[in-house]
């Protein structure tokens, strides 16, 4: 389960940012997670709930996750398509000359601090 390592990194970044802004606590943390990022949202939530209890600023933090759809682009026909339905083969021209545009990221989108 690699989610725990990612959670620890996210918490460290969030606490650092909160401290730099003079916060006493983080009320809410919003993350954007790509649907093909290899992060399992339920595992991530479980790890986050466990790890936040060991922090100074995030013990009561509400976690919100926004799941971003995986979209690929075909360089041959210039179309985009939903990656999870068609993988690396373009459904329009059947080319394998494609790349992932969104869906593999994990970013801190927003924090509410007090």
Rosetta constraint file for C-alpha pairs under 8 A:
AtomPair CA 1 CA 43 HARMONIC 7.90 0.50
AtomPair CA 2 CA 6 HARMONIC 6.63 0.50
AtomPair CA 3 CA 7 HARMONIC 6.00 0.50
AtomPair CA 3 CA 39 HARMONIC 6.46 0.50
AtomPair CA 3 CA 40 HARMONIC 7.51 0.50
AtomPair CA 3 CA 43 HARMONIC 6.57 0.50
AtomPair CA 3 CA 44 HARMONIC 5.31 0.50
AtomPair CA 3 CA 47 HARMONIC 6.88 0.50
AtomPair CA 4 CA 8 HARMONIC 6.17 0.50
AtomPair CA 4 CA 44 HARMONIC 7.00 0.50
AtomPair CA 4 CA 47 HARMONIC 5.48 0.50
AtomPair CA 4 CA 48 HARMONIC 7.54 0.50
AtomPair CA 5 CA 9 HARMONIC 6.35 0.50
AtomPair CA 6 CA 10 HARMONIC 6.15 0.50
AtomPair CA 7 CA 11 HARMONIC 6.05 0.50
AtomPair CA 7 CA 44 HARMONIC 6.88 0.50
AtomPair CA 7 CA 47 HARMONIC 6.68 0.50
AtomPair CA 7 CA 48 HARMONIC 5.87 0.50
AtomPair CA 7 CA 51 HARMONIC 7.51 0.50
AtomPair CA 8 CA 12 HARMONIC 6.13 0.50
AtomPair CA 8 CA 51 HARMONIC 7.15 0.50
AtomPair CA 9 CA 13 HARMONIC 6.23 0.50
AtomPair CA 10 CA 14 HARMONIC 6.07 0.50
AtomPair CA 10 CA 108 HARMONIC 7.69 0.50
AtomPair CA 11 CA 15 HARMONIC 5.97 0.50
AtomPair CA 11 CA 52 HARMONIC 7.50 0.50
AtomPair CA 11 CA 58 HARMONIC 7.93 0.50
AtomPair CA 12 CA 16 HARMONIC 6.07 0.50
AtomPair CA 13 CA 17 HARMONIC 6.18 0.50
AtomPair CA 14 CA 18 HARMONIC 6.05 0.50
AtomPair CA 14 CA 111 HARMONIC 7.78 0.50
AtomPair CA 15 CA 19 HARMONIC 6.02 0.50
AtomPair CA 15 CA 26 HARMONIC 7.79 0.50
AtomPair CA 15 CA 57 HARMONIC 6.52 0.50
AtomPair CA 15 CA 58 HARMONIC 7.49 0.50
AtomPair CA 16 CA 20 HARMONIC 6.15 0.50
AtomPair CA 17 CA 21 HARMONIC 6.36 0.50
AtomPair CA 18 CA 22 HARMONIC 6.36 0.50
AtomPair CA 18 CA 23 HARMONIC 5.15 0.50
AtomPair CA 18 CA 24 HARMONIC 7.78 0.50
AtomPair CA 18 CA 25 HARMONIC 7.36 0.50
AtomPair CA 18 CA 26 HARMONIC 6.94 0.50
AtomPair CA 18 CA 113 HARMONIC 6.82 0.50
AtomPair CA 19 CA 23 HARMONIC 5.57 0.50
AtomPair CA 19 CA 24 HARMONIC 7.66 0.50
AtomPair CA 23 CA 113 HARMONIC 5.88 0.50
AtomPair CA 23 CA 114 HARMONIC 5.33 0.50
AtomPair CA 24 CA 57 HARMONIC 6.35 0.50
AtomPair CA 24 CA 113 HARMONIC 7.44 0.50
AtomPair CA 24 CA 114 HARMONIC 5.71 0.50
AtomPair CA 25 CA 56 HARMONIC 7.75 0.50
AtomPair CA 25 CA 57 HARMONIC 4.27 0.50
AtomPair CA 25 CA 58 HARMONIC 5.99 0.50
AtomPair CA 25 CA 113 HARMONIC 5.81 0.50
AtomPair CA 25 CA 114 HARMONIC 5.51 0.50
AtomPair CA 26 CA 57 HARMONIC 5.80 0.50
AtomPair CA 26 CA 58 HARMONIC 5.28 0.50
AtomPair CA 26 CA 60 HARMONIC 7.54 0.50
AtomPair CA 26 CA 61 HARMONIC 5.68 0.50
AtomPair CA 26 CA 111 HARMONIC 7.01 0.50
AtomPair CA 26 CA 112 HARMONIC 5.97 0.50
AtomPair CA 26 CA 113 HARMONIC 4.41 0.50
AtomPair CA 26 CA 114 HARMONIC 6.39 0.50
AtomPair CA 27 CA 58 HARMONIC 7.26 0.50
AtomPair CA 27 CA 60 HARMONIC 6.56 0.50
AtomPair CA 27 CA 61 HARMONIC 4.68 0.50
AtomPair CA 27 CA 62 HARMONIC 6.19 0.50
AtomPair CA 27 CA 111 HARMONIC 7.52 0.50
AtomPair CA 27 CA 112 HARMONIC 5.35 0.50
AtomPair CA 27 CA 113 HARMONIC 5.42 0.50
AtomPair CA 27 CA 114 HARMONIC 6.90 0.50
AtomPair CA 28 CA 61 HARMONIC 5.04 0.50
AtomPair CA 28 CA 62 HARMONIC 4.55 0.50
AtomPair CA 28 CA 63 HARMONIC 5.95 0.50
AtomPair CA 28 CA 64 HARMONIC 7.45 0.50
AtomPair CA 28 CA 111 HARMONIC 5.60 0.50
AtomPair CA 28 CA 112 HARMONIC 4.98 0.50
AtomPair CA 28 CA 113 HARMONIC 7.15 0.50
AtomPair CA 29 CA 61 HARMONIC 6.73 0.50
AtomPair CA 29 CA 62 HARMONIC 6.21 0.50
AtomPair CA 29 CA 63 HARMONIC 5.10 0.50
AtomPair CA 29 CA 64 HARMONIC 6.17 0.50
AtomPair CA 29 CA 108 HARMONIC 7.47 0.50
AtomPair CA 29 CA 109 HARMONIC 7.92 0.50
AtomPair CA 29 CA 110 HARMONIC 6.04 0.50
AtomPair CA 29 CA 111 HARMONIC 4.63 0.50
AtomPair CA 29 CA 112 HARMONIC 6.58 0.50
AtomPair CA 30 CA 63 HARMONIC 6.06 0.50
AtomPair CA 30 CA 64 HARMONIC 4.65 0.50
AtomPair CA 30 CA 65 HARMONIC 5.79 0.50
AtomPair CA 30 CA 66 HARMONIC 7.37 0.50
AtomPair CA 30 CA 108 HARMONIC 6.16 0.50
AtomPair CA 30 CA 109 HARMONIC 5.49 0.50
AtomPair CA 30 CA 110 HARMONIC 5.03 0.50
AtomPair CA 30 CA 111 HARMONIC 6.20 0.50
AtomPair CA 31 CA 63 HARMONIC 7.78 0.50
AtomPair CA 31 CA 64 HARMONIC 6.27 0.50
AtomPair CA 31 CA 65 HARMONIC 4.89 0.50
AtomPair CA 31 CA 66 HARMONIC 6.08 0.50
AtomPair CA 31 CA 106 HARMONIC 6.92 0.50
AtomPair CA 31 CA 107 HARMONIC 5.65 0.50
AtomPair CA 31 CA 108 HARMONIC 4.58 0.50
AtomPair CA 31 CA 109 HARMONIC 5.20 0.50
AtomPair CA 31 CA 110 HARMONIC 7.05 0.50
AtomPair CA 32 CA 65 HARMONIC 5.89 0.50
AtomPair CA 32 CA 66 HARMONIC 4.77 0.50
AtomPair CA 32 CA 67 HARMONIC 5.96 0.50
AtomPair CA 32 CA 68 HARMONIC 6.57 0.50
AtomPair CA 32 CA 105 HARMONIC 7.28 0.50
AtomPair CA 32 CA 106 HARMONIC 5.49 0.50
AtomPair CA 32 CA 107 HARMONIC 5.26 0.50
AtomPair CA 32 CA 108 HARMONIC 6.40 0.50
AtomPair CA 32 CA 109 HARMONIC 6.12 0.50
AtomPair CA 33 CA 37 HARMONIC 6.85 0.50
AtomPair CA 33 CA 39 HARMONIC 7.58 0.50
AtomPair CA 33 CA 65 HARMONIC 6.75 0.50
AtomPair CA 33 CA 66 HARMONIC 6.11 0.50
AtomPair CA 33 CA 67 HARMONIC 4.97 0.50
AtomPair CA 33 CA 68 HARMONIC 5.86 0.50
AtomPair CA 33 CA 103 HARMONIC 7.31 0.50
AtomPair CA 33 CA 104 HARMONIC 7.36 0.50
AtomPair CA 33 CA 105 HARMONIC 5.72 0.50
AtomPair CA 33 CA 106 HARMONIC 4.44 0.50
AtomPair CA 33 CA 107 HARMONIC 6.73 0.50
AtomPair CA 34 CA 67 HARMONIC 5.62 0.50
AtomPair CA 34 CA 68 HARMONIC 4.56 0.50
AtomPair CA 34 CA 69 HARMONIC 6.26 0.50
AtomPair CA 34 CA 70 HARMONIC 6.56 0.50
AtomPair CA 34 CA 102 HARMONIC 6.97 0.50
AtomPair CA 34 CA 103 HARMONIC 3.73 0.50
AtomPair CA 34 CA 104 HARMONIC 4.62 0.50
AtomPair CA 34 CA 105 HARMONIC 4.98 0.50
AtomPair CA 34 CA 106 HARMONIC 6.28 0.50
AtomPair CA 35 CA 39 HARMONIC 7.85 0.50
AtomPair CA 35 CA 67 HARMONIC 5.96 0.50
AtomPair CA 35 CA 68 HARMONIC 5.83 0.50
AtomPair CA 35 CA 69 HARMONIC 5.70 0.50
AtomPair CA 35 CA 70 HARMONIC 5.98 0.50
AtomPair CA 35 CA 103 HARMONIC 5.29 0.50
AtomPair CA 35 CA 104 HARMONIC 6.73 0.50
AtomPair CA 36 CA 70 HARMONIC 6.45 0.50
AtomPair CA 36 CA 84 HARMONIC 7.95 0.50
AtomPair CA 36 CA 103 HARMONIC 5.51 0.50
AtomPair CA 36 CA 104 HARMONIC 5.26 0.50
AtomPair CA 37 CA 103 HARMONIC 6.44 0.50
AtomPair CA 37 CA 104 HARMONIC 4.12 0.50
AtomPair CA 37 CA 105 HARMONIC 5.98 0.50
AtomPair CA 37 CA 106 HARMONIC 7.19 0.50
AtomPair CA 38 CA 104 HARMONIC 7.83 0.50
AtomPair CA 39 CA 43 HARMONIC 7.84 0.50
AtomPair CA 39 CA 44 HARMONIC 6.95 0.50
AtomPair CA 40 CA 44 HARMONIC 6.08 0.50
AtomPair CA 41 CA 45 HARMONIC 6.06 0.50
AtomPair CA 41 CA 65 HARMONIC 7.83 0.50
AtomPair CA 42 CA 46 HARMONIC 6.24 0.50
AtomPair CA 43 CA 47 HARMONIC 6.16 0.50
AtomPair CA 44 CA 48 HARMONIC 5.99 0.50
AtomPair CA 45 CA 49 HARMONIC 6.10 0.50
AtomPair CA 45 CA 63 HARMONIC 7.67 0.50
AtomPair CA 46 CA 50 HARMONIC 6.35 0.50
AtomPair CA 47 CA 51 HARMONIC 5.99 0.50
AtomPair CA 48 CA 52 HARMONIC 5.82 0.50
AtomPair CA 49 CA 53 HARMONIC 6.96 0.50
AtomPair CA 50 CA 54 HARMONIC 7.68 0.50
AtomPair CA 51 CA 55 HARMONIC 7.22 0.50
AtomPair CA 52 CA 58 HARMONIC 5.54 0.50
AtomPair CA 52 CA 59 HARMONIC 5.07 0.50
AtomPair CA 52 CA 60 HARMONIC 7.66 0.50
AtomPair CA 52 CA 61 HARMONIC 7.51 0.50
AtomPair CA 53 CA 58 HARMONIC 7.32 0.50
AtomPair CA 53 CA 59 HARMONIC 4.83 0.50
AtomPair CA 53 CA 60 HARMONIC 7.95 0.50
AtomPair CA 54 CA 59 HARMONIC 7.17 0.50
AtomPair CA 55 CA 59 HARMONIC 6.02 0.50
AtomPair CA 68 CA 102 HARMONIC 7.24 0.50
AtomPair CA 68 CA 103 HARMONIC 5.52 0.50
AtomPair CA 69 CA 82 HARMONIC 7.48 0.50
AtomPair CA 69 CA 102 HARMONIC 6.87 0.50
AtomPair CA 69 CA 103 HARMONIC 5.31 0.50
AtomPair CA 70 CA 82 HARMONIC 5.97 0.50
AtomPair CA 70 CA 83 HARMONIC 5.30 0.50
AtomPair CA 70 CA 84 HARMONIC 6.49 0.50
AtomPair CA 70 CA 100 HARMONIC 7.26 0.50
AtomPair CA 70 CA 101 HARMONIC 7.41 0.50
AtomPair CA 70 CA 102 HARMONIC 5.22 0.50
AtomPair CA 70 CA 103 HARMONIC 3.79 0.50
AtomPair CA 70 CA 104 HARMONIC 7.13 0.50
AtomPair CA 71 CA 80 HARMONIC 6.55 0.50
AtomPair CA 71 CA 81 HARMONIC 5.58 0.50
AtomPair CA 71 CA 82 HARMONIC 4.70 0.50
AtomPair CA 71 CA 83 HARMONIC 5.09 0.50
AtomPair CA 71 CA 100 HARMONIC 6.04 0.50
AtomPair CA 71 CA 101 HARMONIC 5.55 0.50
AtomPair CA 71 CA 102 HARMONIC 5.28 0.50
AtomPair CA 71 CA 103 HARMONIC 6.40 0.50
AtomPair CA 72 CA 80 HARMONIC 5.48 0.50
AtomPair CA 72 CA 81 HARMONIC 5.49 0.50
AtomPair CA 72 CA 82 HARMONIC 6.38 0.50
AtomPair CA 72 CA 83 HARMONIC 5.52 0.50
AtomPair CA 72 CA 88 HARMONIC 7.78 0.50
AtomPair CA 72 CA 98 HARMONIC 6.44 0.50
AtomPair CA 72 CA 99 HARMONIC 5.36 0.50
AtomPair CA 72 CA 100 HARMONIC 4.23 0.50
AtomPair CA 72 CA 101 HARMONIC 5.16 0.50
AtomPair CA 72 CA 102 HARMONIC 7.10 0.50
AtomPair CA 73 CA 78 HARMONIC 6.67 0.50
AtomPair CA 73 CA 79 HARMONIC 5.83 0.50
AtomPair CA 73 CA 80 HARMONIC 4.39 0.50
AtomPair CA 73 CA 81 HARMONIC 6.60 0.50
AtomPair CA 73 CA 98 HARMONIC 5.36 0.50
AtomPair CA 73 CA 99 HARMONIC 5.48 0.50
AtomPair CA 73 CA 100 HARMONIC 6.40 0.50
AtomPair CA 73 CA 101 HARMONIC 6.42 0.50
AtomPair CA 74 CA 78 HARMONIC 5.18 0.50
AtomPair CA 74 CA 79 HARMONIC 5.48 0.50
AtomPair CA 74 CA 80 HARMONIC 6.27 0.50
AtomPair CA 74 CA 90 HARMONIC 6.24 0.50
AtomPair CA 74 CA 95 HARMONIC 7.32 0.50
AtomPair CA 74 CA 96 HARMONIC 7.73 0.50
AtomPair CA 74 CA 97 HARMONIC 5.85 0.50
AtomPair CA 74 CA 98 HARMONIC 4.29 0.50
AtomPair CA 74 CA 99 HARMONIC 6.77 0.50
AtomPair CA 75 CA 79 HARMONIC 7.67 0.50
AtomPair CA 75 CA 97 HARMONIC 5.80 0.50
AtomPair CA 75 CA 98 HARMONIC 5.89 0.50
AtomPair CA 76 CA 93 HARMONIC 7.83 0.50
AtomPair CA 76 CA 95 HARMONIC 6.90 0.50
AtomPair CA 76 CA 97 HARMONIC 6.38 0.50
AtomPair CA 76 CA 98 HARMONIC 7.91 0.50
AtomPair CA 77 CA 92 HARMONIC 7.63 0.50
AtomPair CA 77 CA 93 HARMONIC 6.60 0.50
AtomPair CA 79 CA 92 HARMONIC 7.63 0.50
AtomPair CA 81 CA 86 HARMONIC 7.72 0.50
AtomPair CA 81 CA 90 HARMONIC 7.29 0.50
AtomPair CA 81 CA 91 HARMONIC 7.46 0.50
AtomPair CA 82 CA 86 HARMONIC 6.70 0.50
AtomPair CA 83 CA 87 HARMONIC 4.85 0.50
AtomPair CA 83 CA 88 HARMONIC 7.02 0.50
AtomPair CA 83 CA 100 HARMONIC 7.58 0.50
AtomPair CA 86 CA 90 HARMONIC 6.77 0.50
AtomPair CA 86 CA 91 HARMONIC 6.42 0.50
AtomPair CA 88 CA 96 HARMONIC 5.82 0.50
AtomPair CA 88 CA 97 HARMONIC 7.91 0.50
AtomPair CA 88 CA 98 HARMONIC 6.18 0.50
AtomPair CA 88 CA 99 HARMONIC 7.40 0.50
AtomPair CA 89 CA 94 HARMONIC 5.55 0.50
AtomPair CA 89 CA 95 HARMONIC 5.62 0.50
AtomPair CA 89 CA 96 HARMONIC 4.75 0.50
AtomPair CA 89 CA 97 HARMONIC 7.69 0.50
AtomPair CA 89 CA 98 HARMONIC 7.12 0.50
AtomPair CA 90 CA 94 HARMONIC 4.71 0.50
AtomPair CA 90 CA 95 HARMONIC 5.29 0.50
AtomPair CA 90 CA 96 HARMONIC 6.39 0.50
AtomPair CA 90 CA 97 HARMONIC 7.88 0.50
AtomPair CA 90 CA 98 HARMONIC 6.98 0.50
AtomPair CA 100 CA 104 HARMONIC 7.83 0.50
